[in-house]
Amino acid sequence: MKKKISILTILILILSILIYFILSKNNFFKSEDINQNKDLTKIILSNKSICEKCPNGVKEVQLEKKGKKWYVNNKYNANINQINILLETIKKMTIKRPVGVNERSNILKRLDTQRTKVELIKNSDTIKTILVGGNTADQLGTYMIIKDSLNNEPYVFHIDGFNGYLNSRFSCEESNWIDKTIFNISKKEISKIELNYLDDNNKSFWIEKSNSSKIILKTNNEILTKIDSSFSLNYFKNFEKIYCEKILNNNSNFNVKDIIKRRPFFEIKITLESDSILLLKGIRKNSSERGRTMNSKYDTERFYGYIDSTLLLIQYQKFDKILMSLNDFLIEN
């Protein structure tokens, strides 16, 4: 009798190992289901945790593809790198282990109340739904349920070769998905730049590349001739990969309309070779009551930027090579 029990135990163990091995190699997503940005048209991430200020009481982010571009909640350009990371995560994640008998009940309760629901949509069809829960105690796996797979049972998922958890990649925070690019313009795309300092017009200038690749520098409609041509030409290179720190929206302590009513301290207008125009207004940020700039009237590290009806928080250091003054372009006598 004991021998039969031992054989049965061994067989069950072998069968369990085989099932686990097979499942751990299955990523549940066919290449035709998720083909990096080509098939999916929408991704909806919603968190069941209570959010009193959110529509329907839950946090939700909709990432939608229109043409070749992705958008966040139909308002902002999406950060394509973040979307690629999300899709790559879904394609590569595999089962690390089943959920233990003793933890199953607790994990199911948490997945019911605190999970993030991820819906992958192609046209109008939901091709896959994932419930993403918390992380394991060792922070090396994440509890998930793949709907309509594995009897809707929870499993611990991970990515082979990656030592970390996955649930932070399924964020429901709108700001985490927005493209924070202010300018990403190459030198050859720019035709003309006008930088006006509203508090000190003597610093303002107007710089243009002529058809002969010569630089024309103006101030108060006067063309200046004693200019540093090399410095002036290189100035057009300073508008690539310029990012803001944050996209700002209304909250209980902050009103966007109040900020944009303030007088800007600079305005920069960039005319492209295509005749498109980009206009950014810089607005001073009042100093906070605490922090390194508390003794200054204005924050010396950050300012507000207003472009395309969007208010941004920008670090001055990102604009070090943009906020030049007229004298920077002139040859000293």
C-alpha positions as a Python dict, from the first residue, in 0.01 Angstrom:
ca = {
    (1, 'M'): (0, 0, 0),
    (2, 'K'): (280, 241, 96),
    (3, 'K'): (460, 149, -226),
    (4, 'K'): (151, 238, -433),
    (5, 'I'): (119, 573, -252),
    (6, 'S'): (487, 648, -315),
    (7, 'I'): (454, 567, -687),
    (8, 'L'): (137, 778, -710),
    (9, 'T'): (311, 1068, -535),
    (10, 'I'): (606, 1047, -774),
    (11, 'L'): (374, 1036, -1077),
    (12, 'I'): (182, 1342, -953),
    (13, 'L'): (509, 1525, -893),
    (14, 'I'): (638, 1440, -1242),
    (15, 'L'): (307, 1544, -1399),
    (16, 'S'): (311, 1873, -1207),
    (17, 'I'): (665, 1945, -1322),
    (18, 'L'): (571, 1871, -1684),
    (19, 'I'): (263, 2095, -1667),
    (20, 'Y'): (464, 2374, -1508),
    (21, 'F'): (739, 2342, -1770),
    (22, 'I'): (487, 2360, -2054),
    (23, 'L'): (303, 2656, -1904),
    (24, 'S'): (620, 2844, -1822),
    (25, 'K'): (716, 2840, -2188),
    (26, 'N'): (378, 2969, -2300),
    (27, 'N'): (339, 3346, -2321),
    (28, 'F'): (-31, 3319, -2415),
    (29, 'F'): (-1, 3578, -2689),
    (30, 'K'): (34, 3485, -3051),
    (31, 'S'): (244, 3714, -3267),
    (32, 'E'): (-65, 3790, -3470),
    (33, 'D'): (-243, 3903, -3151),
    (34, 'I'): (20, 4158, -3055),
    (35, 'N'): (258, 4263, -3327),
    (36, 'Q'): (436, 4567, -3180),
    (37, 'N'): (211, 4861, -3268),
    (38, 'K'): (78, 4712, -3592),
    (39, 'D'): (-235, 4527, -3480),
    (40, 'L'): (-362, 4688, -3161),
    (41, 'T'): (-574, 4999, -3195),
    (42, 'K'): (-651, 5063, -2828),
    (43, 'I'): (-527, 4968, -2482),
    (44, 'I'): (-741, 5044, -2177),
    (45, 'L'): (-588, 5031, -1830),
    (46, 'S'): (-825, 5075, -1537),
    (47, 'N'): (-756, 5039, -1166),
    (48, 'K'): (-1029, 4920, -936),
    (49, 'S'): (-888, 5111, -640),
    (50, 'I'): (-1113, 5396, -529),
    (51, 'C'): (-1042, 5734, -689),
    (52, 'E'): (-1299, 5996, -586),
    (53, 'K'): (-1182, 6254, -843),
    (54, 'C'): (-1183, 6010, -1135),
    (55, 'P'): (-1476, 5945, -1372),
    (56, 'N'): (-1686, 5649, -1249),
    (57, 'G'): (-1472, 5639, -934),
    (58, 'V'): (-1182, 5451, -1093),
    (59, 'K'): (-857, 5553, -1255),
    (60, 'E'): (-851, 5479, -1625),
    (61, 'V'): (-613, 5550, -1911),
    (62, 'Q'): (-703, 5492, -2274),
    (63, 'L'): (-418, 5459, -2521),
    (64, 'E'): (-552, 5480, -2873),
    (65, 'K'): (-380, 5452, -3209),
    (66, 'K'): (-498, 5684, -3485),
    (67, 'G'): (-313, 5643, -3810),
    (68, 'K'): (50, 5598, -3711),
    (69, 'K'): (32, 5788, -3382),
    (70, 'W'): (-77, 5690, -3032),
    (71, 'Y'): (-276, 5925, -2808),
    (72, 'V'): (-352, 5936, -2435),
    (73, 'N'): (-719, 5980, -2341),
    (74, 'N'): (-776, 6143, -2679),
    (75, 'K'): (-593, 6457, -2554),
    (76, 'Y'): (-217, 6412, -2560),
    (77, 'N'): (49, 6255, -2777),
    (78, 'A'): (159, 5929, -2620),
    (79, 'N'): (512, 5835, -2521),
    (80, 'I'): (578, 5565, -2779),
    (81, 'N'): (869, 5424, -2578),
    (82, 'Q'): (637, 5355, -2284),
    (83, 'I'): (385, 5185, -2511),
    (84, 'N'): (658, 4971, -2666),
    (85, 'I'): (774, 4866, -2318),
    (86, 'L'): (417, 4768, -2228),
    (87, 'L'): (367, 4562, -2545),
    (88, 'E'): (708, 4400, -2512),
    (89, 'T'): (630, 4310, -2150),
    (90, 'I'): (303, 4143, -2249),
    (91, 'K'): (472, 3949, -2528),
    (92, 'K'): (763, 3826, -2316),
    (93, 'M'): (606, 3754, -1978),
    (94, 'T'): (568, 3390, -1879),
    (95, 'I'): (453, 3193, -1577),
    (96, 'K'): (712, 3177, -1301),
    (97, 'R'): (508, 2953, -1074),
    (98, 'P'): (149, 2862, -982),
    (99, 'V'): (-10, 3033, -684),
    (100, 'G'): (24, 2822, -370),
    (101, 'V'): (-282, 2666, -208),
    (102, 'N'): (-237, 2863, 113),
    (103, 'E'): (-207, 3200, -63),
    (104, 'R'): (-470, 3147, -333),
    (105, 'S'): (-771, 3281, -139),
    (106, 'N'): (-590, 3598, -31),
    (107, 'I'): (-450, 3662, -381),
    (108, 'L'): (-795, 3625, -538),
    (109, 'K'): (-941, 3877, -291),
    (110, 'R'): (-668, 4127, -372),
    (111, 'L'): (-708, 4075, -746),
    (112, 'D'): (-1079, 4145, -705),
    (113, 'T'): (-1036, 4473, -517),
    (114, 'Q'): (-696, 4621, -607),
    (115, 'R'): (-603, 4494, -949),
    (116, 'T'): (-543, 4678, -1275),
    (117, 'K'): (-749, 4561, -1569),
    (118, 'V'): (-571, 4569, -1904),
    (119, 'E'): (-781, 4537, -2219),
    (120, 'L'): (-606, 4487, -2552),
    (121, 'I'): (-833, 4590, -2838),
    (122, 'K'): (-804, 4543, -3211),
    (123, 'N'): (-1057, 4760, -3394),
    (124, 'S'): (-1368, 4696, -3182),
    (125, 'D'): (-1272, 4348, -3061),
    (126, 'T'): (-1112, 4282, -2722),
    (127, 'I'): (-848, 4022, -2802),
    (128, 'K'): (-713, 3976, -2450),
    (129, 'T'): (-788, 4091, -2095),
    (130, 'I'): (-532, 4074, -1816),
    (131, 'L'): (-590, 4135, -1446),
    (132, 'V'): (-265, 4259, -1292),
    (133, 'G'): (-228, 4232, -915),
    (134, 'G'): (46, 4298, -665),
    (135, 'N'): (399, 4166, -652),
    (136, 'T'): (543, 3867, -474),
    (137, 'A'): (723, 3913, -142),
    (138, 'D'): (1062, 3877, -310),
    (139, 'Q'): (967, 4142, -571),
    (140, 'L'): (1061, 3903, -852),
    (141, 'G'): (715, 3827, -985),
    (142, 'T'): (365, 3970, -1026),
    (143, 'Y'): (30, 3801, -965),
    (144, 'M'): (-195, 3800, -1271),
    (145, 'I'): (-501, 3637, -1420),
    (146, 'I'): (-521, 3598, -1798),
    (147, 'K'): (-893, 3599, -1869),
    (148, 'D'): (-1022, 3297, -2063),
    (149, 'S'): (-690, 3117, -2010),
    (150, 'L'): (-575, 2866, -1745),
    (151, 'N'): (-929, 2841, -1606),
    (152, 'N'): (-901, 3206, -1498),
    (153, 'E'): (-668, 3100, -1218),
    (154, 'P'): (-402, 3337, -1076),
    (155, 'Y'): (-35, 3274, -1151),
    (156, 'V'): (291, 3449, -1077),
    (157, 'F'): (433, 3600, -1397),
    (158, 'H'): (781, 3725, -1475),
    (159, 'I'): (1014, 3781, -1771),
    (160, 'D'): (1298, 3534, -1811),
    (161, 'G'): (1629, 3703, -1734),
    (162, 'F'): (1469, 4008, -1574),
    (163, 'N'): (1502, 4035, -1196),
    (164, 'G'): (1210, 4250, -1094),
    (165, 'Y'): (834, 4288, -1085),
    (166, 'L'): (603, 4386, -1370),
    (167, 'N'): (300, 4567, -1232),
    (168, 'S'): (459, 4915, -1249),
    (169, 'R'): (454, 4881, -1629),
    (170, 'F'): (72, 4874, -1622),
    (171, 'S'): (23, 5223, -1478),
    (172, 'C'): (-314, 5397, -1471),
    (173, 'E'): (-156, 5739, -1417),
    (174, 'E'): (-225, 5954, -1722),
    (175, 'S'): (100, 6150, -1681),
    (176, 'N'): (309, 5833, -1711),
    (177, 'W'): (195, 5782, -2072),
    (178, 'I'): (212, 6137, -2207),
    (179, 'D'): (492, 6232, -2444),
    (180, 'K'): (690, 6503, -2263),
    (181, 'T'): (866, 6629, -2575),
    (182, 'I'): (860, 7008, -2614),
    (183, 'F'): (1090, 7036, -2914),
    (184, 'N'): (1262, 6770, -3119),
    (185, 'I'): (1359, 6965, -3430),
    (186, 'S'): (1674, 6918, -3632),
    (187, 'K'): (1883, 7212, -3750),
    (188, 'K'): (1783, 7164, -4113),
    (189, 'E'): (1410, 7179, -4027),
    (190, 'I'): (1431, 7528, -3876),
    (191, 'S'): (1406, 7840, -4089),
    (192, 'K'): (1374, 8119, -3833),
    (193, 'I'): (1373, 8174, -3457),
    (194, 'E'): (1233, 8476, -3274),
    (195, 'L'): (1306, 8507, -2904),
    (196, 'N'): (1144, 8799, -2724),
    (197, 'Y'): (1215, 8885, -2361),
    (198, 'L'): (916, 9086, -2246),
    (199, 'D'): (1095, 9229, -1942),
    (200, 'D'): (1413, 9328, -2127),
    (201, 'N'): (1375, 9391, -2497),
    (202, 'N'): (1750, 9461, -2534),
    (203, 'K'): (1808, 9086, -2503),
    (204, 'S'): (1556, 8996, -2774),
    (205, 'F'): (1662, 8881, -3119),
    (206, 'W'): (1542, 8739, -3449),
    (207, 'I'): (1767, 8491, -3630),
    (208, 'E'): (1717, 8335, -3971),
    (209, 'K'): (1900, 8110, -4215),
    (210, 'S'): (1898, 8267, -4560),
    (211, 'N'): (1891, 8072, -4885),
    (212, 'S'): (2268, 8108, -4913),
    (213, 'S'): (2310, 7946, -4569),
    (214, 'K'): (2411, 8283, -4427),
    (215, 'I'): (2280, 8387, -4090),
    (216, 'I'): (2071, 8701, -4055),
    (217, 'L'): (2045, 8846, -3705),
    (218, 'K'): (1801, 9124, -3624),
    (219, 'T'): (1694, 9329, -3328),
    (220, 'N'): (1431, 9603, -3340),
    (221, 'N'): (1413, 9546, -3718),
    (222, 'E'): (1784, 9629, -3750),
    (223, 'I'): (2009, 9378, -3926),
    (224, 'L'): (2334, 9325, -3736),
    (225, 'T'): (2655, 9248, -3921),
    (226, 'K'): (2915, 9190, -3649),
    (227, 'I'): (2794, 8848, -3548),
    (228, 'D'): (2960, 8522, -3453),
    (229, 'S'): (2851, 8314, -3753),
    (230, 'S'): (2965, 7981, -3611),
    (231, 'F'): (2786, 8036, -3278),
    (232, 'S'): (2477, 8163, -3460),
    (233, 'L'): (2460, 7862, -3691),
    (234, 'N'): (2510, 7618, -3403),
    (235, 'Y'): (2220, 7779, -3218),
    (236, 'F'): (1983, 7601, -3456),
    (237, 'K'): (2109, 7267, -3320),
    (238, 'N'): (1976, 7335, -2971),
    (239, 'F'): (1617, 7228, -3029),
    (240, 'E'): (1654, 6850, -3040),
    (241, 'K'): (1531, 6626, -2756),
    (242, 'I'): (1402, 6901, -2530),
    (243, 'Y'): (1160, 6759, -2272),
    (244, 'C'): (945, 6901, -1995),
    (245, 'E'): (939, 6762, -1645),
    (246, 'K'): (563, 6734, -1622),
    (247, 'I'): (230, 6805, -1793),
    (248, 'L'): (18, 7015, -1557),
    (249, 'N'): (-356, 6983, -1502),
    (250, 'N'): (-606, 7134, -1262),
    (251, 'N'): (-624, 7002, -908),
    (252, 'S'): (-756, 7125, -573),
    (253, 'N'): (-454, 7352, -521),
    (254, 'F'): (-375, 7448, -879),
    (255, 'N'): (-564, 7615, -1162),
    (256, 'V'): (-416, 7616, -1512),
    (257, 'K'): (-621, 7921, -1622),
    (258, 'D'): (-477, 8129, -1338),
    (259, 'I'): (-123, 8049, -1453),
    (260, 'I'): (-171, 8121, -1823),
    (261, 'K'): (-321, 8462, -1742),
    (262, 'R'): (16, 8572, -1606),
    (263, 'R'): (243, 8785, -1823),
    (264, 'P'): (514, 8569, -1987),
    (265, 'F'): (877, 8663, -1935),
    (266, 'F'): (972, 8527, -2276),
    (267, 'E'): (812, 8405, -2599),
    (268, 'I'): (993, 8194, -2854),
    (269, 'K'): (852, 8143, -3203),
    (270, 'I'): (1012, 7883, -3429),
    (271, 'T'): (928, 7887, -3799),
    (272, 'L'): (1001, 7561, -3979),
    (273, 'E'): (1104, 7514, -4340),
    (274, 'S'): (755, 7371, -4391),
    (275, 'D'): (615, 7710, -4277),
    (276, 'S'): (470, 7552, -3962),
    (277, 'I'): (510, 7767, -3651),
    (278, 'L'): (576, 7658, -3293),
    (279, 'L'): (512, 7911, -3017),
    (280, 'L'): (616, 7862, -2655),
    (281, 'K'): (549, 8113, -2379),
    (282, 'G'): (762, 8103, -2065),
    (283, 'I'): (588, 8200, -1741),
    (284, 'R'): (770, 8247, -1413),
    (285, 'K'): (687, 8007, -1132),
    (286, 'N'): (646, 8153, -785),
    (287, 'S'): (893, 8021, -534),
    (288, 'S'): (764, 7761, -290),
    (289, 'E'): (760, 7818, 85),
    (290, 'R'): (1009, 7535, 126),
    (291, 'G'): (1304, 7420, -77),
    (292, 'R'): (1622, 7566, -218),
    (293, 'T'): (1451, 7866, -379),
    (294, 'M'): (1231, 7964, -82),
    (295, 'N'): (1414, 8296, -33),
    (296, 'S'): (1363, 8402, -396),
    (297, 'K'): (1053, 8566, -541),
    (298, 'Y'): (1051, 8318, -827),
    (299, 'D'): (1162, 7959, -858),
    (300, 'T'): (1514, 7960, -1003),
    (301, 'E'): (1506, 7595, -1108),
    (302, 'R'): (1174, 7563, -1291),
    (303, 'F'): (929, 7770, -1492),
    (304, 'Y'): (597, 7711, -1666),
    (305, 'G'): (575, 7669, -2041),
    (306, 'Y'): (256, 7713, -2243),
    (307, 'I'): (238, 7555, -2587),
    (308, 'D'): (-47, 7410, -2793),
    (309, 'S'): (-299, 7488, -2514),
    (310, 'T'): (-96, 7275, -2271),
    (311, 'L'): (79, 7393, -1954),
    (312, 'L'): (417, 7236, -1882),
    (313, 'L'): (662, 7237, -1594),
    (314, 'I'): (1012, 7293, -1737),
    (315, 'Q'): (1357, 7291, -1581),
    (316, 'Y'): (1573, 7592, -1664),
    (317, 'Q'): (1870, 7365, -1730),
    (318, 'K'): (1684, 7213, -2027),
    (319, 'F'): (1674, 7562, -2182),
    (320, 'D'): (2031, 7670, -2103),
    (321, 'K'): (2126, 7668, -2471),
    (322, 'I'): (1795, 7812, -2590),
    (323, 'L'): (1746, 8118, -2369),
    (324, 'M'): (2035, 8315, -2516),
    (325, 'S'): (2046, 8693, -2535),
    (326, 'L'): (2137, 8916, -2829),
    (327, 'N'): (2489, 8983, -2697),
    (328, 'D'): (2571, 8612, -2708),
    (329, 'F'): (2565, 8627, -3088),
    (330, 'L'): (2775, 8940, -3131),
    (331, 'I'): (3149, 8963, -3188),
    (332, 'E'): (3318, 9165, -2915),
    (333, 'N'): (3493, 9479, -3036),
}
